[in-house]
């Protein structure tokens, strides 16, 4: 697993605000999704001839 890219306490707080509990593997799974989103956005930026990732790349 890659480095965790989300703040565990903030994720747990957001989940709790929805009236749910956070399983032990939830933060790792969310981080994996975020990591993939970053990779995809970087590829879109490169495909458009940029080195800067913008909001529209997500």
Secondary structure, DSSP 8 states (H G I E B T S, - for coil): -----S-HHHHHHHHHHTT----TTHHHHHHHHHHHHHHHHHHHHHHTT-SS--GGG-
